[in-house]
Amino acid sequence: MGHHEHKQHAPTSVTCMVVTISDTRTEATDFSGRYIREILAQHGHQVNAYYLVKDEPEAIQQHLREGMNAQAIQVILCNGGTGISFRDRSYEAVAQVLEKRLDGFGELFRMLSYQEIGSAAMMSRAVAGIAGDTVIFSMPG
């Protein structure tokens, strides 16, 4: 099946979980998480869960597993913790859960980021893939 056929059979709306990964953000200062939820709603998607999680791999993976096990969640969008500092560990936490990686997502994300922020884009460790029946995206905050 070609990409045109895939697009024709793709759902027009999905149910999502948004996870902000940060040691410093609060719900009031989580602009990225709020933006993601707003954009999803504007495009007809439903956000069934939202969490603000410390950058601790066990806590991140616990929320990912919760989303993967929930019938109502098809897509998990994580933001934050993708840099290269000591505390940025969401890449490792998400990558360990993925069964199949979508390497092109990280490459495309960094290419588009490069157009906005230049060479600092290479420090983003955006990653995406499939775990069970759930698609997971991990992006910078």
C-alpha positions in Angstrom: 0.0 0.0 0.0 1.4 3.4 -1.0 1.5 6.5 1.1 -1.7 7.9 -0.6 -3.6 4.8 0.4 -2.3 5.0 3.9 -3.5 8.6 4.2 -6.9 7.7 2.8 -7.4 5.0 5.5 -5.8 7.1 8.4 -8.1 8.3 11.1 -9.0 12.0 11.0 -8.9 12.2 14.8 -7.0 10.4 17.5 -7.1 10.3 21.3 -3.9 11.6 23.0 -2.0 11.8 26.2 0.3 14.8 26.7 3.3 14.4 29.1 5.5 17.4 30.0 8.8 16.2 31.4 10.5 18.9 33.6 12.1 19.4 37.0 11.2 23.0 37.1 7.8 23.6 35.3 4.5 23.8 37.0 1.1 23.6 35.4 1.0 27.4 35.3 4.4 27.6 33.5 4.0 24.6 31.2 3.6 26.6 28.1 4.7 23.8 25.8 2.2 21.3 27.3 -0.6 23.9 27.1 0.3 24.7 23.5 0.3 21.0 22.4 -3.1 20.4 24.0 -4.5 23.5 22.3 -3.2 22.6 18.9 -4.5 19.1 19.2 -8.0 20.3 20.1 -7.9 22.9 17.3 -7.3 20.0 14.8 -10.0 17.8 16.1 -8.0 15.5 18.4 -9.0 14.6 21.9 -6.7 14.9 24.9 -7.7 12.3 27.4 -4.8 12.7 29.8 -2.2 15.3 30.7 0.7 14.8 33.2 3.6 17.0 34.4 6.4 14.6 35.4 9.9 15.1 36.8 12.7 14.0 34.6 13.0 10.6 36.3 13.1 7.6 33.9 11.0 5.4 36.1 8.3 8.0 36.5 8.3 8.8 32.7 8.1 5.1 31.8 5.3 4.5 34.3 3.2 7.2 32.6 4.1 5.8 29.2 2.9 2.3 30.2 -0.3 3.8 31.7 -1.0 5.5 28.3 -0.1 2.3 26.4 -2.4 0.2 28.5 -5.3 2.7 28.2 -7.8 1.7 25.4 -8.6 5.4 25.0 -5.1 6.5 24.2 -3.7 6.1 20.7 -0.9 8.7 20.8 1.4 9.9 23.5 3.1 13.3 23.0 6.0 14.0 25.4 7.8 17.3 25.6 10.9 18.3 27.6 14.0 16.6 28.8 15.5 15.9 25.3 18.6 17.9 25.6 22.1 16.9 26.6 22.4 18.1 30.2 22.8 15.6 33.1 19.1 15.8 34.1 17.8 15.4 30.5 16.9 11.7 30.5 13.6 11.5 28.7 15.2 10.3 25.4 16.6 7.2 27.2 13.3 6.6 29.0 11.2 6.8 25.9 13.6 5.0 23.6 13.7 2.0 26.0 9.9 1.6 25.7 9.7 1.8 21.9 9.4 -1.4 20.0 9.9 0.2 16.6 11.5 3.6 16.1 10.5 6.2 13.6 14.0 7.6 13.0 12.8 10.0 10.4 10.8 12.0 13.1 13.9 13.0 15.0 15.7 13.9 11.7 12.8 16.0 10.4 12.4 17.7 13.8 16.0 18.7 13.9 16.0 19.9 10.3 12.9 22.1 10.9 14.5 23.3 14.2 17.7 24.1 12.4 15.8 26.6 10.2 14.7 28.4 13.3 17.5 28.1 15.8 20.6 27.1 13.8 23.1 24.5 14.9 21.7 24.3 18.4 19.0 22.0 16.8 21.5 19.1 16.8 21.3 19.0 20.7 17.7 18.0 20.5 17.2 14.3 20.9 13.6 14.1 19.6 12.5 10.5 19.0 9.3 8.7 18.1 8.1 5.2 17.5 5.6 2.5 18.3 5.0 0.6 21.5 2.2 -1.9 21.3 -0.6 -0.1 19.5 0.5 3.3 20.7 2.5 5.9 18.8 4.8 7.9 21.0 6.5 11.2 20.2 9.2 12.8 22.4 10.0 16.4 21.6 11.9 19.3 23.2 9.8 21.5 25.6 
